[in-house]
Amino acid sequence: MQAVVFERIGAPLVVRDVPPPVLGSGEVIVDVTASRVLSYAGEVFGGQRTYPFDLPAVPGPGPIGRVRATGNDATKLKPGDWVYCDPTIRARDDALTPDIMLQGLIAPGAGPQRLRAWVGDGGWAEQILVPTENVTPLGEIGTKEALQWCALGTLLVPFGGLLAAELQAGETLLLHGATGSFGSAGVAVALALGAGCVVAPGRNRAMLDELVRRFGDRVRTVVLSGDAAVDLVAMRAAALGPIDCVLDLMPPSVPASAVRAAAMTVRPGGRVILMGGVGMEGGDEFSLPYPWLMRNDVTVRGKWMYPRWAPGRLVALIRAGLLDLAQFTPTVFPLERVAEAVAHAAANSGAFQMTVLCPSVRTQPAIEI
């Protein structure tokens, strides 16, 4: 089968024939229809982001496709079913603290590398092997719809953060990083879950205005100045009342002082969820004052990804009409133009934009759906 192969850091990606996956017990083989390209994929391939890989590897987390074959532990899935392939692969021998890898993206450590040796690589290929529990049925969709369902991978990250925050209907959320791809998706998810108000800080005034245009006055925007003390006051003032929880999704380039200012907008008894990349590539350490945390009874929690059952719950939100995938605009590339796709994803990393690789699409100009 044809696949994109990441051979070594800094080298061009190549498309070549690789052996197709072989089905075992507890596994599903999926024919890939579409797989998104992360905006920072080029930084991973170029070594600017130090993601641990055992190379060579086929990249591509979270494709959409149709079931080709199932193992003997599957009683409901059948060939032809449309599914999402959740890349969050967990070891099965430790329910409390399982080793975790992100299929097609990162395998940090010996345990995750063993998982990668078991299930193999990601979705920039014609087929992918996935553990049965990582296959989420989507119901009946068409090929064009499959492109927009690639947004699941983007939506699931803030969804995991909001589940960790135990966001309640009517509460006020401050979403730090609201103008990025994950943050803007988080605004949509928070409103779908019933948030009464989402405070959306950012520097991109045009994108902040676009969030209000799309979602209405439940979104309260703040144009950040870069002065942490000034921005803290402005973020609190933008809310209609106390801020119940803060979700940070900022990338590694953002200073820790900015995240600290956002976190300290939360009310006494509130929750702060950290899901961003601040500090991963150096810079100042993130810290919060001990007396402020203790006296204000603030809960701070780090969260990586989401629980195993989250993809099915998110699909249900979409099927109920509470979350509209039409918000997302995919641009489609064939595998043979993967280098262009990676560059396009980096240059078009804003809200509700997706770059998608489709193995079934042969060489042709990029298509915006």
N, C-alpha and C positions, 0 to 999 in steps of 0.2 A: 504494500500500500504506500501511497505518497504521504510524506510528513515533512514538517519543518524541523530541522535539527540544529540545535545550539551546540557547537563543537568545542569552543573555548572562548574565554573572556576576550572581548575586543575583536573577535573574528566575525566576518559576515555570516549571517544565517544562511543555511543551504536547504534546498528542497530535494529530497531523494527518496528512493524506495527503502522501506524498512520492513521487517517482518510484521505481519498482522498479529494482534493479540490472540492468545489461546485461552479458551474458556476453562475455568476450573469451578469447583464447588464454592458457593458464596459469592459469585461474581456475575457481572452482566457485561456483554459487549454491546456497544452503542455505535451506530453509524452517525458520524458527526455531520450536522447540517451547518452550524455556525458556532464560532467561538470568539469572544471579545478579545481585544488587544488593550492591555492596561496602558494608561498614559505614560507611566514611568518604565515601561518594558525596555526601552532603549537604554535607560540608566542601569538596569540589571545586566543587560547583555554587554554593555561597555565597561562594567566594573565600577561605575560611580556609586551604585548601591551594592553593598557587599552581602548579597544573598548567597547562602551556601548551596552549591549545586554539586552533584556528582556527574561530571560531563563525560561523554555527550548526553544530551537530553532533548526531548521533544517538549517545548513550552506549551502554555495555553491552559489556564484554569477555567473550569466551569462551563464546558460547552453545552449546547442544546443539540439534541439529535433524536434518533429513533432506535428503539431496541432491535438488535439483530438476533441475540441469543441470550438465554438466562441459565443460571445454574439450577441445581435441583432443590435449592432452598427458596426459590421464588414461586409463590402460589397465585399471584395476581398479575404480575407483569407478563406481557406477551409480545412477541415480535411485532414491530410496527408501531408500538406505543411511543408517543412523544414524551421525552423526559429531559429533566435538568440533571447534569452530572455534578454533584456537590464536590468541590475539590478538597474539602476539609476531611482528610482521611485520618481516622483514629484507630490505634491498635485495639484489638478485641480482648486482650488478656489483662486489662487493668481498667475497670470502669471508673475508678476514682481519679487517677492521674494518668490517663493514657498518653503515650507518645502520639504526636500529631504532625502530619505533613500537609502542605498544600500542593495537591497534585498539579504538576505543570508549572510550579512556581518556586517552592522552597521546601527543603528537607533538612532542618537544622539539628544535626546530631546523629549519633549511631542508630538510635531507635527509629527515627523518621527515615533514615537511609534504608533500613530494612523494609519499611513499608513501601518505599519507592521501588526497591528490588522486587517486591511482590506485585504491586498493581501496575508498575510501569509509569509512563509519562502522561503528558497532557493532551489537550484537545486540538492542537494545530496539526491534525492528521485526519485521515479518512475514517479511522476507527479508534475507539478508546475502550480500555478495560477498567471497570469501576466496581468497587464492592457493592453488593446488593443494597445495603442500607444507605448508600450514597446516591441512589437513583430515585428522583422525585418525579412522579407522573404529573403531566401538565394538562391532560385531557386532549380533546380534539383541537388542533390548530393547523394552520397552513404554513407553507415554507416562508412566506413573507412575515407572518406573525412570529415565526421562530427567531427571526433577526431581532425583533423587539424583546422577546423573552430572554435574550442575552443580558438584558438589564438586571436580571435576577442577581447576578454576581455582584453588581454594584449596590443594589438595594439591600442585600443581605447583611452587608457590613454595618451600616447604621442601624438596621433592624436588630442586630445582635446587641448593639450598644443600648438601644432603647428598651429591649427586654431586660438587660442587666440593670438599667435604671428603674425598672418597674414603673414606667411612665403611665400615669392614670389619665383617663378622660377629663378634660378641663384644665389640666395642669399647664404651667408655662415652662417651656424648654428654651435654653440658650444653646444654639448649635454653632460651635466655634469651628469655622471653616465652611460656612454655608454656601459659598460661591464655587467651591470645587465640585468635582464629579461625585465623590462620596457624600459631601456635605449637602449638596442640593438634593440628592436622592434622599438623604435623611430628613430634609424638610418635608418632602412628599410623604414619607413613611410616617413621620410624627403626626402630621395632619390626618392621615388615614386612620391612625390609632386613636384619634380624638383629642389631640393637644388643643387646648383653648387658645394658645398663643405660642408662636415660635419666634424668638428673637434671633435675627440673622445678621451677625456682624461680618464685615468684609471691606476690602479696599476697592473692589470693582463696583463702582456705583451703577453702571449699566446692568450688571448681572443682578445686583440687589433689586433694582427696579423691575427686572424681568421676573424675579421670584414673586413680587407683589402682583404683577400682571397675571401670572399663572394661578396664584393661590389666594389672592385677596388680602383683606386687612387682618387676617389672623397671623400674617407674617409682618413682623415689626423689624425694619432694617436699621443698621447702624453703620455709617461710614467710618472706618477706623482711621485714627490719626498716626498711629505708631508710637504714641506716648501712652505707656501702660496705665498710668494713673488716670489720665484723661479718659482713656477708653473704658476703664472700669466704671467710671461714673456714667458715661454715655450709654453703656450697655444696660446698666440697672435702670436708667431713666426711660429707656425704650420700652421696657416691659409694662404691661397693663397692671401688674401687681408684683408680688414676690416671685423670684425665679426659683422654681421647684427643683429643677435639675439642669446640669450642664453636660453636654456631650462634646468632647474635643476630638476632632478629626484632622488636625493640622499636620502638614508634611514635615519632614526633617529640617527643611530650610527655615522654619519659623523659630524665633528665639523663645526660650523657656519663659521669659518675662511676660510674653503675650498670653501664653497658656495660663500662667499664674493669675493674671488679671481677669481672664474669663472665668476661671474656677472660683475666684473670690466674689463673683457676683451672686453666688447661690445663697438662698435664704438659710437661716438657722433650721437645722433638721433636714436640709436638702441633700441631694446626691450629685456627685461629680464622677463621670465615666471617662476614662482616658483610653482612646483607641488610635491616637495619631502616631506620628513617627518622630516627635521632638526628642532630640538627644541621640538618635540612632547613628548619626554621622558626625558626632562630636558636638562641641558647644557647651553652654552652661547646663548644669543639672537642674532639673525641675524640682522645686521645693515649695512647701506651704507652711505657714507659721503654726507650730504646735498649739499655742494657746488659742488661736482662732479656730482650729479644727475641734479642739476639745470643748471649748466653751460654747461653740455654736452647734455641737452635735452633728457635724458634717460627715457624711460617708463618702470616701474616695475609693474608687474601684478601677483597676485596670481590666480591660476586656479585649481578648483576641478572638476574633471571628464570632461564633454564635453556637447555640446548642444544636444537637443533631436533628431535632425535630423542627427547627426554624424554617427550612425551605418549604415544607408542606404548609406551614401556617401562613407564610408569605404568599404562596400560590393561592391559598384560600382568600386572602385579602384582595388579591387581584381579581379572582373569579367573582367575588362579591361586588365588584365595581367600586371599591373604596380606594384603589390605587390604579392609576391609568398609565399603562405602558406606552400609550401614544405620546406621552411627554418626551420620549426618547427618540432621537433621530440617528439611525445607524447608517454608516458609510461602509460599503462592502468591498472587500478585496479578495482575489483568489490567492491560494497558497503561494503561487509563483511570484507574487508581488509583495511578499512579506516585508521586505525592507521598506517599501513605500508605506505599507500599512503601519509599521512601527513609527516611522517619521510622522505620518498623519496623526496618529494617536497623541504623540507628544505636542504637536502644533495645535491640536483641537481637543484640549483637555478640559474644556469648560463644562458647565452644567448641562446635563441631558444630551450630551454628544457621545456617540459610541463609534468606535472603529471595530469592524467585525471581519474575521477571516472565514471564508466559506470554501471548504475543500471541493465541493461539487461545482463551483464556479470556475470556469476556465479563463485564461488570460483575456482581459478586456479592461476598459477604463473603469475606475472606481465608480460605484453606484451609490448615490444617496437616496435612501428610501423615505 
